[in-house]
Amino acid sequence: MNTETATLPLATDALTGELSSSSTVGKFNKREFIRGLIAAIPVMIGFVPVALVLGAQASAKGLNLFEVPLMTGLNFGGGSEFTAMGLWTSPPHILLIVTMSMLVNSRHILMGAALAPYLKHLSKKQAIPSLFFMCDESWAMALADAKKKGAAHISLPYYLGTAIGLYLTWVTFTTLGVWLGPTLGNLDQFGFDMAFTAVFLVLLKGMWKGTTACRPWLVSLVFAALTYLLIPGAWYVAAGALSGLLYAAYQAGEAENQSIEESPSSTAGNVQGGHPQ
C-alpha cells in the first residue's frame, strides 16, 4: 500500500508509461479505457449515496476534509472504512481498527488470486499499480468482460477505466459527504447503505454459470450469516471467504476424481466400438 498521497498520480503515470512502452501489451488503448469508464457509470452512480453516507459518518466522528480523502484514497475499501467508522472512538483504538480493517479487506487476497491467471501477460510494474485500484466491482466487471469475450487475460485499459472511474468517484463523494453531512442529516434512513449490495448482486448475475458453480457462493453466504449472528465484529467476512474457498477446492477435487474414474470406462467403450468417439 502506498504511504503518501503523492505516490498515487505517480503510480498512474508510471503505469500508463509502462503500458505505452510494453512490447507485450502495446500502445495504451484509449478506446478500451473509455469503454470501461462508460461501463462503470451505473456503478459510479450507485457509489454516490454510499460515499456520502460514509463521509457524513466520518464527519460526525471528527474527521476533516483532509483526513477523509486520505483514508478513502489510501485504503479504497468501503466495507473496511465503514467498519473503521463503527469502531472509531476518541481517542481511537488504532490497533483494533487496523486489525479489523485488514480482516475485512482479506477478501482482496482471494480476489487477487482469482485475477492472477488473467494478468500473466503483464509485467509487475503494470500489475501492481493496477491492483492498487481494484475493488469488488472493478474486479467483477473485468473478469466478466474477459469471460464474455473468451479471452485468456483481462483488457487492462478496460479494467483501468472501470477501476479509476470508481476510485475517483469514491474519493470525491466521500469528501463531499464530510462537507454536506450536517446539511443532509441521517442518510441511513433512506436505505442508501443497501446500494453496495444491490450493485454487486447485479454484477454477480453476469457471472452466473448455473447451480453447480454457485454452490460455493451459497456456502459462503450461510457461513457468513451464521458468523455474523453468533460472533461480534467483522469475522463474518473472513468466515464467508474461507468457507467458500474451501468448498470450491473440495468441489474441484470431486470433479477431478469423477473425471479420472470415468476416463477408463470411456476408453474401454471406445476400443470395443472399434473407433474413437
VEXPA-300483 format. One record per residue: x, y, z of N, C-alpha, C, O in turn; residue number from 1. Coordinates in pm, whole numbers. Example, Ala and Ser with C-alpha at 12.3 -4.5 7.8 and 13.67 -1.06 7.14 Angstrom:
1319, -569, 780, 1230, -450, 780, 1320, -330, 780, 1424, -332, 846, 1
1285, -225, 708, 1367, -106, 714, 1290, 3, 787, 1341, 114, 804, 2
***
This chain:
85, -120, 0, 0, 0, 0, 88, 124, 0, 191, 129, 66, 1
44, 224, -75, 120, 348, -80, 110, 421, 52, 8, 410, 121, 2
213, 495, 88, 213, 567, 214, 203, 717, 196, 187, 790, 294, 3
210, 764, 76, 199, 908, 51, 95, 930, -57, 93, 857, -156, 4
10, 1028, -41, -90, 1057, -143, -26, 1096, -274, -84, 1074, -381, 5
91, 1154, -268, 158, 1198, -391, 198, 1081, -478, 220, 1099, -598, 6
208, 961, -420, 251, 846, -499, 140, 796, -589, 168, 722, -683, 7
14, 836, -564, -95, 785, -645, -88, 833, -789, -92, 749, -880, 8
-76, 964, -816, -60, 1005, -955, 68, 953, -1017, 71, 923, -1136, 9
175, 940, -935, 299, 886, -988, 280, 741, -1030, 332, 699, -1133, 10
205, 666, -949, 180, 526, -983, 101, 517, -1113, 129, 432, -1197, 11
1, 604, -1129, -80, 604, -1251, 4, 643, -1371, -8, 580, -1477, 12
88, 746, -1357, 175, 788, -1467, 272, 677, -1506, 295, 650, -1624, 13
330, 613, -1404, 425, 506, -1431, 357, 391, -1502, 414, 328, -1591, 14
233, 363, -1463, 159, 254, -1523, 129, 281, -1669, 153, 196, -1754, 15
76, 400, -1699, 43, 432, -1838, 169, 441, -1923, 168, 404, -2040, 16
277, 491, -1864, 403, 497, -1937, 456, 360, -1968, 505, 334, -2078, 17
445, 270, -1870, 489, 133, -1890, 405, 65, -1996, 457, -13, -2076, 18
274, 94, -1996, 186, 35, -2096, 224, 80, -2236, 220, 2, -2331, 19
260, 206, -2247, 292, 260, -2379, 418, 197, -2437, 429, 178, -2558, 20
515, 162, -2349, 641, 110, -2397, 648, -41, -2395, 746, -99, -2442, 21
544, -108, -2341, 550, -253, -2326, 532, -322, -2460, 443, -286, -2537, 22
615, -422, -2486, 604, -497, -2610, 493, -600, -2601, 443, -644, -2704, 23
454, -640, -2478, 351, -743, -2463, 211, -685, -2471, 119, -754, -2514, 24
193, -562, -2430, 61, -503, -2430, 42, -406, -2545, -68, -391, -2598, 25
151, -341, -2584, 144, -246, -2692, 95, -111, -2646, 99, -79, -2527, 26
47, -31, -2742, 2, 104, -2710, -119, 101, -2617, -205, 13, -2626, 27
-123, 199, -2529, -237, 209, -2438, -362, 239, -2521, -366, 338, -2594, 28
-463, 153, -2508, -584, 164, -2589, -685, 256, -2521, -754, 216, -2427, 29
-692, 380, -2569, -781, 478, -2507, -927, 441, -2526, -1010, 469, -2439, 30
-959, 376, -2638, -1099, 337, -2660, -1143, 233, -2557, -1255, 238, -2507, 31
-1054, 139, -2526, -1085, 39, -2424, -1101, 104, -2287, -1188, 66, -2209, 32
-1016, 202, -2258, -1025, 274, -2131, -1160, 344, -2120, -1227, 337, -2016, 33
-1200, 412, -2228, -1328, 484, -2228, -1445, 385, -2220, -1545, 412, -2154, 34
-1430, 269, -2286, -1534, 166, -2278, -1553, 120, -2133, -1666, 103, -2087, 35
-1442, 101, -2063, -1450, 63, -1922, -1512, 173, -1837, -1592, 146, -1748, 36
-1474, 296, -1867, -1527, 411, -1792, -1678, 422, -1811, -1752, 445, -1714, 37
-1724, 404, -1935, -1868, 412, -1963, -1942, 296, -1897, -2051, 315, -1841, 38
-1883, 177, -1904, -1947, 60, -1842, -1964, 76, -1692, -2056, 21, -1632, 39
-1873, 153, -1631, -1876, 171, -1485, -1971, 281, -1439, -1992, 296, -1318, 40
-2028, 358, -1531, -2112, 471, -1491, -2228, 430, -1400, -2251, 497, -1299, 41
-2303, 322, -1431, -2411, 283, -1339, -2360, 251, -1198, -2426, 282, -1099, 42
-2242, 190, -1191, -2184, 157, -1061, -2138, 284, -990, -2153, 297, -868, 43
-2083, 378, -1066, -2043, 507, -1008, -2163, 576, -944, -2153, 631, -834, 44
-2276, 572, -1014, -2397, 633, -960, -2438, 564, -830, -2481, 629, -734, 45
-2422, 431, -827, -2452, 357, -705, -2357, 390, -592, -2394, 381, -474, 46
-2235, 427, -626, -2135, 465, -525, -2172, 596, -454, -2142, 613, -335, 47
-2236, 687, -526, -2255, 824, -475, -2325, 829, -340, -2270, 889, -247, 48
-2444, 770, -324, -2511, 782, -194, -2434, 714, -81, -2431, 764, 31, 49
-2371, 599, -112, -2296, 528, -8, -2175, 609, 35, -2142, 616, 153, 50
-2108, 671, -63, -1992, 754, -32, -2032, 874, 53, -1961, 912, 146, 51
-2146, 935, 21, -2195, 1048, 100, -2224, 1005, 245, -2195, 1079, 339, 52
-2282, 885, 260, -2310, 833, 394, -2181, 816, 473, -2173, 855, 589, 53
-2079, 756, 408, -1951, 735, 477, -1888, 868, 515, -1838, 883, 627, 54
-1889, 964, 422, -1832, 1095, 451, -1903, 1164, 567, -1839, 1227, 651, 55
-2036, 1151, 570, -2114, 1211, 679, -2082, 1145, 812, -2070, 1212, 914, 56
-2067, 1011, 811, -2032, 938, 933, -1893, 979, 982, -1871, 999, 1102, 57
-1800, 992, 888, -1664, 1032, 924, -1662, 1173, 984, -1590, 1200, 1079, 58
-1743, 1262, 926, -1752, 1398, 979, -1806, 1398, 1121, -1758, 1473, 1206, 59
-1906, 1312, 1146, -1964, 1303, 1281, -1863, 1250, 1382, -1873, 1278, 1501, 60
-1765, 1171, 1333, -1662, 1116, 1421, -1545, 1213, 1440, -1453, 1186, 1517, 61
-1550, 1328, 1369, -1447, 1429, 1388, -1341, 1435, 1280, -1246, 1512, 1293, 62
-1354, 1354, 1173, -1256, 1359, 1064, -1285, 1480, 976, -1401, 1519, 958, 63
-1178, 1539, 919, -1196, 1662, 841, -1179, 1638, 691, -1163, 1524, 646, 64
-1183, 1747, 614, -1178, 1739, 468, -1044, 1689, 415, -1035, 1650, 298, 65
-941, 1689, 496, -812, 1634, 455, -803, 1487, 492, -752, 1407, 413, 66
-851, 1451, 608, -835, 1314, 660, -922, 1212, 587, -880, 1098, 568, 67
-1042, 1252, 547, -1132, 1157, 481, -1080, 1112, 344, -1075, 992, 319, 68
-1042, 1205, 253, -986, 1157, 126, -854, 1082, 144, -820, 996, 63, 69
-781, 1114, 251, -658, 1039, 279, -694, 894, 312, -629, 801, 265, 70
-797, 875, 395, -841, 741, 432, -897, 665, 312, -856, 552, 284, 71
-993, 726, 242, -1059, 655, 133, -968, 639, 11, -985, 546, -67, 72
-872, 730, -5, -779, 721, -118, -672, 616, -98, -633, 549, -193, 73
-623, 602, 24, -517, 504, 51, -572, 365, 75, -509, 265, 40, 74
-690, 357, 134, -747, 226, 167, -835, 172, 55, -822, 56, 16, 75
-925, 255, 2, -1018, 223, -106, -1086, 87, -85, -1078, -3, -169, 76
-1152, 75, 27, -1232, -43, 57, -1349, -1, 144, -1333, 19, 265, 77
-1466, 13, 85, -1580, 68, 156, -1617, -9, 281, -1647, 51, 385, 78
-1614, -143, 272, -1651, -224, 387, -1563, -200, 508, -1612, -186, 620, 79
-1433, -194, 485, -1339, -173, 596, -1349, -30, 649, -1325, -7, 768, 80
-1383, 65, 562, -1395, 204, 607, -1520, 224, 694, -1516, 298, 792, 81
-1629, 158, 657, -1748, 163, 743, -1722, 93, 876, -1769, 137, 981, 82
-1645, -17, 871, -1608, -86, 994, -1525, 5, 1083, -1547, 12, 1204, 83
-1429, 76, 1022, -1343, 168, 1098, -1426, 277, 1164, -1401, 314, 1279, 84
-1524, 330, 1091, -1608, 436, 1148, -1694, 382, 1263, -1721, 453, 1360, 85
-1736, 256, 1251, -1815, 196, 1357, -1734, 175, 1485, -1789, 175, 1595, 86
-1602, 157, 1469, -1514, 133, 1584, -1447, 261, 1634, -1378, 260, 1736, 87
-1468, 372, 1562, -1394, 495, 1593, -1440, 556, 1725, -1558, 578, 1748, 88
-1343, 581, 1811, -1370, 648, 1938, -1272, 764, 1952, -1188, 785, 1864, 89
-1282, 837, 2059, -1188, 948, 2083, -1124, 929, 2221, -1190, 947, 2323, 90
-995, 893, 2224, -905, 867, 2110, -935, 731, 2047, -989, 643, 2114, 91
-901, 713, 1919, -931, 587, 1850, -838, 473, 1895, -722, 497, 1928, 92
-890, 351, 1895, -810, 232, 1922, -748, 186, 1789, -805, 105, 1717, 93
-631, 239, 1760, -570, 221, 1628, -547, 74, 1595, -579, 29, 1486, 94
-490, -1, 1690, -459, -142, 1663, -585, -221, 1631, -584, -304, 1539, 95
-692, -197, 1704, -819, -266, 1678, -874, -230, 1541, -918, -318, 1467, 96
-870, -102, 1506, -922, -58, 1377, -841, -116, 1262, -897, -160, 1162, 97
-708, -115, 1276, -621, -170, 1172, -647, -320, 1155, -656, -369, 1043, 98
-657, -392, 1266, -679, -537, 1261, -811, -571, 1193, -815, -658, 1107, 99
-917, -503, 1232, -1048, -530, 1173, -1054, -488, 1027, -1120, -554, 946, 100
-986, -380, 992, -981, -337, 852, -909, -439, 766, -953, -470, 655, 101
-799, -492, 817, -726, -596, 744, -811, -721, 730, -806, -788, 626, 102
-887, -753, 832, -974, -871, 827, -1081, -854, 720, -1105, -945, 641, 103
-1146, -738, 719, -1250, -712, 619, -1190, -712, 478, -1251, -763, 384, 104
-1070, -655, 464, -1006, -647, 332, -938, -777, 291, -883, -785, 180, 105
-940, -879, 377, -873, -1005, 344, -932, -1070, 219, -865, -1152, 155, 106
-1056, -1036, 184, -1116, -1091, 63, -1037, -1053, -61, -1043, -1122, -162, 107
-963, -942, -54, -884, -899, -170, -773, -998, -203, -727, -1004, -317, 108
-729, -1075, -104, -629, -1179, -131, -688, -1282, -226, -624, -1322, -323, 109
-811, -1325, -197, -878, -1424, -281, -913, -1364, -417, -902, -1432, -520, 110
-955, -1239, -418, -987, -1173, -545, -863, -1161, -633, -869, -1185, -754, 111
-750, -1124, -571, -625, -1115, -646, -582, -1249, -701, -531, -1257, -813, 112
-602, -1355, -621, -565, -1490, -666, -652, -1532, -785, -603, -1595, -878, 113
-781, -1497, -781, -871, -1530, -892, -835, -1452, -1018, -855, -1501, -1130, 114
-783, -1331, -1000, -749, -1245, -1114, -611, -1277, -1171, -583, -1246, -1287, 115
-524, -1339, -1091, -385, -1362, -1130, -368, -1431, -1266, -285, -1387, -1345, 116
-444, -1538, -1296, -427, -1603, -1427, -456, -1511, -1545, -408, -1535, -1655, 117
-534, -1408, -1522, -570, -1314, -1629, -471, -1198, -1639, -488, -1109, -1723, 118
-367, -1199, -1553, -268, -1091, -1552, -130, -1139, -1596, -33, -1064, -1587, 119
-121, -1264, -1643, 9, -1322, -1674, 81, -1248, -1787, 203, -1256, -1799, 120
5, -1178, -1870, 65, -1106, -1982, 126, -972, -1940, 187, -904, -2022, 121
109, -936, -1813, 156, -806, -1764, 284, -821, -1684, 308, -924, -1621, 122
366, -716, -1688, 483, -712, -1601, 439, -670, -1461, 327, -623, -1443, 123
527, -687, -1363, 495, -647, -1226, 473, -496, -1218, 391, -449, -1138, 124
546, -419, -1300, 530, -273, -1299, 392, -231, -1349, 344, -123, -1315, 125
328, -317, -1427, 192, -289, -1473, 89, -344, -1375, -9, -277, -1343, 126
112, -467, -1329, 11, -536, -1248, -7, -475, -1110, -120, -456, -1065, 127
104, -444, -1042, 95, -398, -902, 23, -264, -890, -68, -253, -807, 128
58, -160, -969, -21, -36, -960, -167, -56, -999, -256, 9, -944, 129
-192, -147, -1094, -331, -173, -1136, -412, -230, -1021, -527, -192, -1000, 130
-351, -323, -946, -423, -388, -837, -449, -293, -720, -539, -318, -640, 131
-371, -185, -711, -398, -86, -606, -540, -32, -620, -606, -5, -520, 132
-587, -14, -744, -718, 45, -770, -831, -58, -771, -946, -23, -798, 133
-799, -185, -744, -901, -289, -750, -1001, -277, -636, -964, -256, -521, 134
-1129, -291, -670, -1235, -303, -570, -1326, -416, -616, -1307, -471, -725, 135
-1424, -451, -536, -1511, -563, -570, -1573, -546, -709, -1578, -640, -788, 136
-1620, -425, -736, -1695, -401, -860, -1604, -403, -983, -1640, -464, -1084, 137
-1487, -338, -976, -1397, -338, -1092, -1342, -478, -1117, -1322, -518, -1232, 138
-1318, -553, -1010, -1273, -693, -1021, -1378, -776, -1095, -1345, -848, -1190, 139
-1503, -765, -1052, -1611, -844, -1113, -1633, -803, -1258, -1655, -890, -1343, 140
-1627, -674, -1287, -1651, -627, -1424, -1539, -671, -1518, -1566, -710, -1632, 141
-1415, -666, -1472, -1302, -706, -1556, -1307, -855, -1586, -1284, -897, -1700, 142
-1337, -937, -1485, -1347, -1081, -1506, -1464, -1115, -1598, -1451, -1197, -1689, 143
-1578, -1051, -1575, -1696, -1077, -1659, -1669, -1039, -1804, -1713, -1109, -1895, 144
-1598, -929, -1826, -1567, -884, -1962, -1475, -984, -2032, -1495, -1017, -2149, 145
-1373, -1033, -1959, -1280, -1131, -2018, -1351, -1261, -2051, -1329, -1319, -2157, 146
-1436, -1308, -1960, -1507, -1434, -1982, -1610, -1422, -2094, -1632, -1516, -2169, 147
-1672, -1306, -2104, -1770, -1283, -2210, -1704, -1291, -2347, -1763, -1342, -2442, 148
-1581, -1240, -2357, -1507, -1240, -2484, -1430, -1370, -2504, -1373, -1392, -2611, 149
-1427, -1457, -2402, -1349, -1581, -2411, -1200, -1555, -2415, -1125, -1633, -2473, 150
-1157, -1445, -2354, -1016, -1405, -2357, -938, -1474, -2245, -993, -1506, -2140, 151
-809, -1495, -2270, -722, -1558, -2170, -672, -1457, -2067, -618, -1496, -1964, 152
-691, -1329, -2095, -647, -1226, -2000, -745, -1109, -2005, -821, -1094, -2101, 153
-742, -1027, -1902, -831, -910, -1899, -775, -802, -1990, -655, -797, -2019, 154
-864, -715, -2036, -822, -594, -2107, -781, -492, -2002, -866, -437, -1932, 155
-651, -467, -1990, -603, -377, -1885, -659, -235, -1899, -700, -178, -1798, 156
-664, -177, -2019, -724, -43, -2030, -871, -41, -1988, -916, 54, -1924, 157
-945, -146, -2024, -1086, -155, -1982, -1095, -160, -1830, -1174, -89, -1769, 158
-1012, -246, -1771, -1011, -258, -1624, -976, -125, -1558, -1041, -85, -1461, 159
-875, -56, -1611, -835, 73, -1553, -945, 178, -1570, -963, 263, -1483, 160
-1018, 172, -1681, -1130, 264, -1699, -1234, 247, -1590, -1283, 345, -1534, 161
-1268, 121, -1559, -1365, 96, -1453, -1306, 130, -1316, -1370, 197, -1236, 162
-1184, 84, -1291, -1125, 96, -1157, -1096, 242, -1120, -1129, 285, -1009, 163
-1035, 316, -1211, -1000, 455, -1180, -1126, 542, -1173, -1135, 633, -1090, 164
-1224, 514, -1261, -1350, 586, -1254, -1419, 567, -1120, -1470, 662, -1061, 165
-1421, 443, -1072, -1483, 413, -942, -1402, 473, -828, -1458, 522, -730, 166
-1270, 468, -841, -1182, 523, -737, -1205, 673, -720, -1223, 721, -608, 167
-1206, 746, -830, -1224, 891, -823, -1363, 928, -772, -1379, 1024, -697, 168
-1464, 849, -812, -1600, 874, -763, -1607, 856, -612, -1666, 937, -541, 169
-1545, 749, -564, -1549, 718, -421, -1479, 825, -339, -1534, 874, -240, 170
-1359, 861, -379, -1281, 960, -303, -1350, 1096, -307, -1356, 1166, -206, 171
-1401, 1134, -424, -1466, 1265, -440, -1590, 1277, -352, -1608, 1376, -282, 172
-1677, 1176, -357, -1805, 1188, -287, -1797, 1155, -138, -1882, 1200, -62, 173
-1696, 1080, -95, -1676, 1067, 50, -1631, 1202, 107, -1670, 1241, 217, 174
-1548, 1272, 29, -1504, 1405, 72, -1620, 1504, 75, -1633, 1583, 168, 175
-1705, 1498, -29, -1824, 1585, -30, -1918, 1552, 86, -1986, 1639, 139, 176
-1920, 1424, 125, -2004, 1383, 236, -1965, 1450, 367, -2050, 1478, 451, 177
-1834, 1476, 383, -1787, 1548, 503, -1845, 1689, 504, -1889, 1738, 608, 178
-1844, 1752, 390, -1890, 1890, 377, -2042, 1900, 387, -2096, 1991, 450, 179
-2113, 1803, 322, -2258, 1809, 315, -2327, 1736, 430, -2447, 1750, 450, 180
-2250, 1656, 504, -2307, 1572, 609, -2404, 1642, 702, -2516, 1595, 720, 181
-2364, 1754, 763, -2455, 1823, 855, -2583, 1872, 787, -2687, 1883, 851, 182
-2574, 1902, 656, -2691, 1950, 582, -2786, 1836, 547, -2908, 1851, 553, 183
-2727, 1721, 509, -2808, 1608, 462, -2877, 1533, 575, -2980, 1470, 553, 184
-2821, 1539, 695, -2879, 1467, 807, -2846, 1318, 800, -2744, 1280, 742, 185
-2930, 1234, 858, -2907, 1090, 864, -2953, 1024, 733, -3072, 1003, 712, 186
-2856, 992, 646, -2889, 932, 517, -2927, 785, 528, -2988, 731, 436, 187
-2891, 720, 639, -2923, 579, 656, -3073, 553, 650, -3116, 444, 612, 188
-3153, 652, 687, -3299, 634, 691, -3357, 612, 552, -3468, 562, 538, 189
-3281, 650, 447, -3328, 631, 310, -3284, 497, 250, -3318, 466, 136, 190
-3210, 418, 326, -3166, 287, 278, -3052, 293, 180, -3030, 197, 106, 191
-2977, 404, 176, -2867, 417, 81, -2756, 316, 107, -2679, 283, 16, 192
-2748, 264, 231, -2642, 169, 261, -2663, 36, 190, -2573, -49, 189, 193
-2781, 17, 129, -2809, -106, 53, -2755, -97, -89, -2752, -198, -160, 194
-2712, 21, -132, -2668, 41, -271, -2552, -50, -307, -2551, -108, -415, 195
-2453, -64, -217, -2337, -150, -243, -2382, -293, -274, -2342, -352, -374, 196
-2467, -347, -186, -2514, -485, -201, -2591, -502, -331, -2572, -600, -402, 197
-2679, -407, -362, -2760, -416, -483, -2673, -415, -608, -2696, -493, -700, 198
-2574, -327, -612, -2484, -318, -727, -2409, -449, -746, -2397, -498, -859, 199
-2357, -506, -636, -2276, -626, -650, -2362, -747, -688, -2314, -835, -760, 200
-2487, -753, -643, -2576, -862, -682, -2601, -859, -833, -2608, -964, -897, 201
-2615, -740, -889, -2633, -727, -1034, -2509, -776, -1107, -2519, -843, -1210, 202
-2390, -742, -1055, -2266, -787, -1118, -2252, -939, -1110, -2206, -1001, -1205, 203
-2292, -998, -998, -2284, -1143, -983, -2375, -1214, -1082, -2342, -1323, -1129, 204
-2488, -1153, -1115, -2579, -1213, -1212, -2509, -1233, -1346, -2533, -1333, -1414, 205
-2423, -1139, -1383, -2349, -1151, -1508, -2243, -1260, -1505, -2194, -1301, -1610, 206
-2208, -1308, -1384, -2108, -1414, -1370, -2173, -1550, -1344, -2103, -1647, -1314, 207
-2305, -1558, -1354, -2379, -1680, -1324, -2344, -1791, -1423, -2345, -1770, -1544, 208
-2312, -1911, -1370, -2277, -2025, -1455, -2360, -2148, -1422, -2322, -2259, -1459, 209
-2470, -2131, -1355, -2555, -2245, -1319, -2547, -2277, -1171, -2466, -2221, -1097, 210
-2634, -2370, -1129, -2648, -2401, -986, -2524, -2468, -927, -2489, -2443, -812, 211
-2456, -2552, -1005, -2337, -2619, -952, -2227, -2519, -919, -2165, -2528, -813, 212
-2204, -2425, -1009, -2098, -2326, -988, -2131, -2230, -875, -2040, -2170, -817, 213
-2259, -2216, -842, -2296, -2118, -738, -2293, -2178, -597, -2315, -2106, -500, 214
-2267, -2308, -585, -2265, -2369, -452, -2166, -2304, -356, -2200, -2283, -240, 215
-2042, -2271, -401, -1951, -2200, -309, -2008, -2067, -261, -1983, -2027, -148, 216
-2084, -1998, -347, -2147, -1872, -306, -2245, -1898, -191, -2249, -1824, -93, 217
-2326, -2005, -206, -2426, -2035, -104, -2361, -2076, 28, -2406, -2036, 135, 218
-2255, -2158, 19, -2182, -2198, 139, -2125, -2075, 208, -2135, -2060, 330, 219
-2065, -1987, 129, -2008, -1863, 183, -2116, -1779, 250, -2094, -1724, 358, 220
-2233, -1769, 186, -2344, -1691, 241, -2390, -1746, 375, -2410, -1671, 471, 221
-2407, -1879, 383, -2456, -1941, 506, -2357, -1921, 620, -2396, -1882, 730, 222
-2228, -1947, 594, -2127, -1934, 700, -2111, -1788, 743, -2095, -1759, 862, 223
-2116, -1696, 647, -2104, -1554, 681, -2222, -1510, 767, -2205, -1437, 864, 224
-2344, -1554, 729, -2463, -1515, 805, -2460, -1571, 947, -2492, -1500, 1043, 225
-2421, -1699, 960, -2415, -1760, 1094, -2310, -1691, 1181, -2332, -1666, 1299, 226
-2194, -1661, 1121, -2087, -1595, 1196, -2130, -1455, 1239, -2101, -1411, 1350, 227
-2200, -1386, 1149, -2249, -1251, 1181, -2345, -1254, 1300, -2343, -1165, 1386, 228
-2429, -1359, 1305, -2527, -1369, 1413, -2466, -1414, 1546, -2513, -1376, 1653, 229
-2359, -1496, 1538, -2306, -1559, 1658, -2181, -1493, 1715, -2156, -1500, 1835, 230
-2102, -1428, 1628, -1973, -1373, 1672, -1968, -1223, 1642, -1988, -1184, 1527, 231
-1943, -1140, 1741, -1937, -995, 1716, -1813, -957, 1635, -1714, -1030, 1633, 232
-1821, -843, 1569, -1707, -796, 1490, -1723, -833, 1344, -1830, -875, 1300, 233
-1613, -818, 1269, -1616, -841, 1124, -1567, -980, 1084, -1524, -1000, 971, 234
-1572, -1075, 1177, -1524, -1210, 1147, -1606, -1278, 1039, -1558, -1371, 974, 235
-1730, -1234, 1019, -1816, -1295, 917, -1758, -1281, 777, -1785, -1365, 691, 236
-1679, -1177, 754, -1618, -1157, 621, -1518, -1268, 593, -1522, -1331, 487, 237
-1427, -1291, 688, -1327, -1397, 672, -1393, -1534, 668, -1352, -1620, 591, 238
-1495, -1555, 753, -1564, -1685, 756, -1630, -1715, 623, -1621, -1827, 573, 239
-1696, -1616, 565, -1760, -1635, 435, -1660, -1663, 325, -1680, -1752, 243, 240
-1551, -1587, 323, -1449, -1604, 219, -1381, -1740, 229, -1366, -1809, 128, 241
-1339, -1777, 349, -1266, -1903, 367, -1355, -2024, 342, -1312, -2121, 279, 242
-1479, -2021, 390, -1569, -2134, 369, -1600, -2153, 220, -1603, -2266, 171, 243
-1622, -2042, 149, -1646, -2051, 6, -1526, -2104, -69, -1540, -2184, -162, 244
-1406, -2060, -29, -1283, -2106, -93, -1261, -2255, -69, -1227, -2329, -161, 245
-1281, -2300, 55, -1262, -2441, 89, -1361, -2529, 14, -1325, -2637, -34, 246
-1486, -2484, 5, -1584, -2565, -67, -1553, -2569, -217, -1571, -2672, -281, 247
-1506, -2457, -271, -1469, -2454, -413, -1354, -2550, -440, -1354, -2619, -543, 248
-1256, -2557, -349, -1144, -2651, -363, -1193, -2795, -355, -1150, -2880, -431, 249
-1285, -2821, -260, -1344, -2955, -247, -1420, -2993, -374, -1410, -3106, -422, 250
-1497, -2899, -427, -1576, -2923, -547, -1486, -2952, -667, -1517, -3040, -748, 251
-1376, -2879, -677, -1281, -2902, -787, -1218, -3040, -775, -1200, -3109, -876, 252
-1183, -3081, -652, -1126, -3214, -630, -1222, -3325, -665, -1183, -3425, -725, 253
-1350, -3308, -629, -1452, -3407, -662, -1469, -3420, -813, -1483, -3530, -865, 254
-1469, -3307, -882, -1484, -3309, -1028, -1366, -3379, -1095, -1383, -3452, -1192, 255
-1246, -3355, -1041, -1126, -3420, -1096, -1130, -3570, -1073, -1096, -3647, -1162, 256
-1172, -3613, -953, -1181, -3756, -923, -1284, -3824, -1011, -1262, -3936, -1058, 257
-1396, -3757, -1033, -1501, -3812, -1119, -1451, -3826, -1262, -1484, -3923, -1331, 258
-1373, -3729, -1306, -1318, -3734, -1441, -1222, -3851, -1457, -1221, -3918, -1560, 259
-1140, -3874, -1352, -1044, -3985, -1357, -1116, -4119, -1357, -1077, -4211, -1429, 260
-1224, -4130, -1277, -1300, -4255, -1269, -1372, -4286, -1399, -1386, -4403, -1435, 261
-1417, -4183, -1468, -1493, -4204, -1591, -1405, -4233, -1710, -1449, -4298, -1805, 262
-1280, -4186, -1709, -1195, -4199, -1827, -1161, -4343, -1864, -1161, -4372, -1984, 263
-1131, -4437, -1770, -1101, -4575, -1812, -1220, -4642, -1879, -1203, -4708, -1981, 264
-1342, -4626, -1822, -1460, -4689, -1881, -1490, -4630, -2017, -1533, -4700, -2109, 265
-1466, -4499, -2030, -1489, -4433, -2158, -1393, -4484, -2263, -1431, -4507, -2378, 266
-1265, -4503, -2223, -1163, -4553, -2315, -1196, -4695, -2358, -1182, -4730, -2475, 267
-1240, -4778, -2260, -1273, -4917, -2290, -1389, -4924, -2388, -1387, -5006, -2481, 268
-1489, -4839, -2368, -1603, -4837, -2458, -1562, -4797, -2598, -1615, -4851, -2696, 269
-1468, -4703, -2609, -1422, -4658, -2741, -1349, -4769, -2813, -1364, -4786, -2934, 270
-1267, -4846, -2739, -1190, -4954, -2800, -1283, -5063, -2850, -1265, -5116, -2960, 271
-1387, -5099, -2768, -1481, -5202, -2808, -1561, -5160, -2930, -1597, -5243, -3013, 272
-1588, -5034, -2940, -1666, -4984, -3054, -1586, -4981, -3182, -1644, -4967, -3290, 273
-1454, -4995, -3174, -1370, -5002, -3292, -1320, -4869, -3341, -1241, -4864, -3436, 274
-1364, -4757, -3280, -1315, -4626, -3323, -1334, -4527, -3210, -1423, -4544, -3126, 275
-1251, -4423, -3206, -1266, -4322, -3102, -1390, -4238, -3127, -1428, -4213, -3241, 276
-1451, -4193, -3017, -1570, -4109, -3028, -1529, -3965, -3049, -1615, -3877, -3061, 277
***
